[in-house]
Amino acid sequence: MNLNDERLARVALSTVSEPGDSVTGAMIQLVGAPATLRMISTQEPLPATIDHADGELWRARLSPRLRDADIERVVGESERRGLTLLTPDDARWPASLSQLGSASPIMLWIAGSDRPLTSDSSRRVAMVGARAATSYGEHVASELTSELAQGGVSIISGGAYGIDGAAHRGAIASHPGSTVAILACGLDRPYPAGNAHLFERIVSGGGALVSELPPGSTPTRWRFMQRNRILAALAGATIVVEAGARSGSLDIATRAHALGSPVGAVPGPITSAASTGCHRLLRERIATVVTNAEEVRELLDSRGSTPQRAFDRAPFFASRRRATGLAL
């Protein structure tokens, strides 16, 4: 196998690196994927712009993984399952991912059609929220996505239980090829398993399952958190329908806000713990109130008017760090 080939080298690097690895990303930007791969297993000097201590730790961490990696199996499994492999050199690569810089995905695996990803980001909405959603939240998510999909907007979510699943189902009911699930695992083992039928409906209807992780990869907490940056970067606007005080969907909202992307939140009863996070987003002026599909479209049209903000300069972000211990 010729790992001097850019695409195959990216497969190998995706297999041994964790999502969002900034050293791997910086190395690829500086010297390309084949040279990055070579520097993992040799003592070849690293670029001067890479911190020496960070670079050596990176090499020590990835070198054993590379020795144990079965790249041929990954390639063979991808081909057997008919997965599409996209790299930044492909014309169909979503341009909005470039916002992530060195944290941009090394490559993407896609099951189904990549059409919803090739549209302009101003026609994509991330609809996210609580896994333990209420019937109110699921109803609102389904109604919003159904109307948005009917109007030509692609719906992106995480394929989870609760709001994510309701968002996907609402889009499918209106326009089957309009929804994309971004997963934190290999596409040969989509998670959660209880949504297997939903995933099949997404693909068969002309939508897509997308992951930056190769076949065989299992979901972990870190991979879920890093998946959030892709959701935030792909969407022209992010809508949080329900979120508890520590919901992962708040992380998606903060990442989207930092990228200058508009954020909307659906208000709920002040007595509902499932809406605590949405109310916090609204109180901290991170999000705008959203109550119908037309207001979501207004947010999409406003993209570019929201200034980018560093995470540690906003009170909400700082409090999120203290509450969750996350390095956002």
C-alpha positions in Angstrom: 0.0 0.0 0.0 1.5 3.3 -1.1 1.2 5.6 1.9 3.0 8.3 0.0 -0.4 8.8 -1.7 -2.1 11.8 -0.1 -5.5 10.1 0.3 -4.1 6.8 1.8 -1.9 8.8 4.1 -4.9 10.7 5.4 -6.7 7.3 6.0 -3.7 6.2 8.0 -3.5 9.5 10.0 -7.3 9.3 10.7 -6.8 5.8 12.0 -4.0 6.7 14.5 -5.0 10.3 15.5 -7.9 11.4 17.6 -10.3 13.9 16.1 -9.2 17.5 16.5 -5.6 16.6 17.2 -4.0 20.1 16.6 -0.5 18.8 16.1 -1.5 16.4 13.4 -3.6 19.1 11.8 -0.8 21.6 11.9 1.7 19.1 10.5 -0.6 18.3 7.6 -1.0 21.9 6.8 2.8 22.4 6.9 4.2 19.4 5.1 1.2 17.3 3.8 -0.2 14.0 4.9 2.5 11.6 3.6 5.4 13.6 5.3 3.4 13.8 8.5 2.9 10.1 8.5 6.6 9.5 7.9 7.6 11.8 10.7 5.6 9.8 13.2 7.7 6.7 12.7 11.1 8.3 12.1 13.3 10.8 13.9 13.1 13.1 11.0 13.2 16.7 12.4 9.8 18.3 12.9 9.0 21.7 11.4 10.4 24.6 13.4 7.0 26.0 14.0 5.9 22.9 15.9 6.7 23.2 19.6 9.5 20.6 20.3 8.0 19.2 23.5 4.5 18.9 21.9 6.0 17.4 18.8 7.9 14.7 20.6 4.9 13.8 22.8 2.8 13.6 19.6 5.3 11.3 18.0 5.6 9.1 21.1 1.8 8.8 21.3 1.1 8.0 17.7 4.1 5.8 16.8 2.8 2.7 18.6 -0.6 3.2 17.1 0.8 3.4 13.6 2.8 0.2 14.1 -0.4 -1.6 15.2 -2.7 0.0 12.6 -4.3 -2.2 9.9 -4.7 0.4 7.2 -5.6 -2.2 4.5 -8.5 -3.4 6.7 -9.8 0.1 7.0 -9.6 0.7 3.2 -11.1 -2.7 2.5 -14.0 -2.2 4.9 -14.7 1.2 3.5 -14.9 -0.2 0.0 -17.0 -3.2 1.0 -19.5 -0.9 2.6 -19.5 1.5 -0.4 -18.5 4.5 1.7 -17.4 7.7 0.1 -14.1 9.1 1.3 -13.7 12.9 1.0 -10.5 14.9 1.6 -10.0 18.7 1.5 -8.6 18.2 -2.0 -12.0 17.0 -3.3 -14.2 19.5 -5.0 -17.1 18.3 -2.9 -15.4 18.9 0.4 -17.5 21.3 2.6 -15.7 24.6 2.4 -17.1 25.8 5.7 -14.9 23.2 7.5 -11.8 25.4 6.7 -13.0 27.6 9.6 -11.6 25.0 12.0 -8.0 25.6 10.8 -5.6 22.9 12.1 -8.6 21.3 13.9 -10.3 20.6 10.6 -11.1 16.9 10.0 -8.3 15.0 8.2 -11.0 13.4 6.0 -14.6 12.3 6.0 -16.3 9.0 5.6 -19.8 9.2 4.1 -22.6 6.6 3.8 -25.3 7.8 1.4 -25.4 10.9 -0.7 -23.0 13.8 -0.1 -25.4 16.2 -1.8 -26.7 17.8 1.5 -23.1 18.6 2.4 -22.2 20.2 -1.0 -24.9 22.9 -0.7 -23.9 26.4 0.6 -23.7 26.5 4.4 -26.4 29.2 4.3 -28.8 26.4 3.4 -27.8 24.2 6.3 -29.2 24.2 9.9 -27.9 22.2 12.8 -30.8 21.2 15.0 -29.6 19.8 18.3 -30.8 19.3 21.9 -31.3 17.0 24.8 -31.3 13.3 24.6 -33.8 13.1 27.4 -36.2 15.3 25.5 -39.8 16.1 26.4 -42.7 15.5 24.1 -42.9 19.3 23.7 -39.2 19.4 22.5 -39.6 16.5 20.1 -42.7 18.0 18.6 -41.1 21.4 18.1 -37.9 19.9 16.6 -40.0 17.7 14.2 -42.2 20.6 13.1 -39.3 23.0 12.6 -37.2 20.6 10.5 -40.2 19.4 8.5 -41.0 23.0 7.4 -37.3 23.9 6.8 -36.6 20.8 4.7 -39.7 21.5 2.6 -38.2 24.9 1.9 -34.9 23.5 0.7 -32.9 23.7 3.9 -30.6 20.7 4.8 -30.9 19.6 8.4 -27.8 18.5 10.3 -27.8 16.7 13.7 -26.0 14.1 15.7 -28.2 11.0 15.3 -28.8 10.7 19.0 -32.0 10.0 20.9 -34.3 12.8 21.7 -34.1 16.1 19.8 -31.6 14.8 17.3 -33.7 11.9 16.3 -36.9 14.1 16.1 -35.0 16.6 13.9 -33.9 13.8 11.5 -37.4 12.3 11.4 -39.1 15.6 10.8 -36.8 16.3 7.8 -37.3 12.8 6.4 -41.1 13.2 6.6 -41.0 16.3 4.5 -38.0 15.8 2.2 -36.1 12.5 2.7 -32.8 13.6 1.2 -32.4 16.7 3.3 -30.9 15.4 6.5 -27.3 14.4 7.6 -26.3 12.7 10.8 -22.7 13.5 12.0 -21.5 10.5 14.1 -18.7 10.1 16.6 -17.9 6.5 15.5 -17.1 4.4 12.5 -19.9 4.1 10.0 -19.8 0.3 10.2 -21.1 0.6 13.8 -23.4 3.7 13.9 -24.3 4.8 17.4 -26.7 4.6 19.2 -27.7 1.1 18.0 -31.3 1.8 18.9 -31.5 4.3 16.1 -30.4 1.8 13.4 -33.7 2.0 11.6 -33.5 5.8 11.6 -30.0 5.7 10.1 -31.2 3.3 7.4 -34.0 5.7 6.6 -31.6 8.6 6.3 -29.4 6.8 3.9 -32.1 5.2 1.8 -33.9 8.5 1.5 -30.9 10.3 -0.1 -29.4 11.7 3.1 -26.1 10.8 4.7 -24.3 9.5 7.7 -20.9 11.3 8.1 -17.9 10.6 10.3 -14.3 11.7 10.5 -13.5 8.3 12.1 -12.7 5.2 10.0 -14.6 2.0 10.2 -14.0 0.1 13.4 -13.9 3.2 15.6 -16.0 3.2 18.7 -17.6 6.3 20.3 -15.9 7.9 23.3 -16.7 11.1 25.3 -13.8 12.9 23.6 -15.0 11.9 20.2 -18.5 13.2 20.9 -17.1 16.5 22.1 -14.9 16.8 19.0 -17.8 15.9 16.7 -19.5 19.1 18.0 -17.0 21.3 16.2 -18.0 19.7 12.8 -21.7 20.3 13.5 -21.0 23.9 14.4 -18.8 24.5 11.3 -21.0 22.8 8.8 -24.2 24.8 9.7 -25.2 28.2 8.7 -27.2 28.5 11.9 -27.4 26.3 15.0 -30.8 25.8 16.8 -31.0 24.4 20.3 -34.5 23.1 21.0 -34.0 21.7 24.5 -30.9 21.5 26.7 -30.3 20.7 30.3 -27.7 22.7 32.4 -24.9 20.4 31.3 -26.1 19.3 27.9 -23.6 18.7 25.2 -25.7 20.7 22.8 -24.6 23.8 24.7 -21.0 23.0 23.6 -22.2 23.0 20.0 -23.9 26.4 20.5 -20.7 27.9 22.0 -18.6 26.6 19.2 -21.0 27.9 16.6 -21.1 31.3 18.3 -17.3 31.5 18.4 -17.2 30.9 14.6 -19.5 33.8 14.1 -22.5 31.6 13.2 -25.9 32.7 14.5 -27.5 30.6 17.3 -31.1 30.2 18.1 -32.8 28.7 21.2 -36.4 27.5 21.6 -37.8 28.7 25.0 -39.7 26.3 27.2 -41.5 26.3 30.5 -39.4 27.9 33.3 -40.2 24.9 35.4 -38.7 22.4 32.8 -35.1 21.2 33.5 -34.9 20.3 29.8 -35.1 24.0 28.9 -32.6 25.3 31.4 -29.7 25.4 28.9 -31.8 27.2 26.3 -32.8 29.9 28.8 -29.2 30.3 29.8 -28.2 30.8 26.1 -30.9 33.5 25.8 -30.0 35.2 29.0 -26.3 35.4 28.1 -27.3 36.7 24.7 -25.5 33.9 22.9 -28.8 32.9 21.2 -31.9 34.5 19.7 -35.4 33.3 20.5 -36.7 30.9 17.9 -40.4 29.9 17.8 -41.0 29.0 14.1 -39.3 28.1 10.9 -39.4 31.6 9.5 -37.4 32.8 12.4 -34.8 30.1 11.7 -34.6 31.3 8.1 -34.0 34.9 9.4 -31.1 33.6 11.4 -29.6 31.9 8.3 -29.9 35.2 6.4 -28.1 37.0 9.2 -25.0 34.8 9.1 -21.9 37.0 8.9 -23.3 39.7 11.1 -22.3 37.9 14.3 -18.7 38.8 15.3 -16.4 35.9 16.2 -15.6 35.8 19.9 -12.9 34.0 21.8 -14.3 31.4 24.2 -12.7 32.9 27.3 -14.0 36.4 26.6 -17.7 35.5 27.0 -19.2 35.0 30.5 -21.2 32.0 29.3 -18.2 30.2 28.0 -16.2 30.8 31.2 -19.1 29.5 33.3 -19.4 26.4 31.0 -15.7 25.6 31.7 -16.2 25.8 35.4 -19.4 23.7 35.3 -18.2 21.0 33.1 -14.4 21.1 33.2 -14.3 21.2 29.4 -11.5 22.9 27.4 -13.8 24.4 24.9 
